[in-house]
Amino acid sequence: MLPQLLIKMLQIIKIQYQIIIYLLGVLFGKSLTDWDDEEPVNQSYQKLQVDELPVIE
């Protein structure tokens, strides 16, 4: 009786594993494709101003 119970439990674990893998694929598959639709932010930044070089004699 114990080996039959062990085999049944292993089958249940395999099914649960397949369900988890499928759900992770659905969850992360959609979130990864959503990032591709975003456009980069185009903000105008303050221009960098540099002083002139000092005269060395």
C-alpha positions in Angstrom: 0.0 0.0 0.0 2.8 2.4 0.8 4.5 2.1 -2.7 1.1 2.8 -4.4 0.6 5.9 -2.2 4.1 7.1 -3.0 3.5 6.7 -6.8 0.2 8.6 -6.5 1.9 11.4 -4.6 4.7 11.7 -7.1 2.2 12.0 -9.9 0.4 14.8 -8.1 3.7 16.6 -7.6 4.5 16.3 -11.3 1.1 17.8 -12.2 1.6 20.6 -9.7 5.0 21.3 -11.2 3.6 21.5 -14.7 0.9 23.9 -13.5 3.4 26.2 -11.7 5.6 26.3 -14.8 2.7 27.2 -17.0 1.5 30.0 -14.7 5.0 31.4 -14.4 5.2 31.5 -18.2 1.9 33.3 -18.4 2.8 35.7 -15.7 6.3 36.6 -16.8 5.6 36.3 -20.5 3.1 39.1 -20.5 5.1 41.4 -18.3 8.2 41.1 -20.4 6.3 42.0 -23.6 4.7 45.0 -21.9 8.2 46.6 -21.4 8.8 46.6 -25.2 5.8 48.9 -25.8 7.2 51.7 -23.6 8.9 54.7 -25.4 12.0 56.3 -24.0 11.6 59.6 -22.1 12.8 62.6 -24.0 13.4 65.3 -21.5 15.4 68.5 -22.1 18.2 68.7 -19.6 20.2 71.8 -18.6 23.1 72.4 -20.9 26.5 71.9 -19.6 28.6 75.1 -19.4 32.4 74.9 -19.3 34.7 77.9 -18.4 37.4 78.8 -20.7 40.9 77.4 -20.0 43.1 79.7 -18.0 46.1 81.3 -19.7 49.4 79.8 -18.3 52.6 81.9 -18.9 
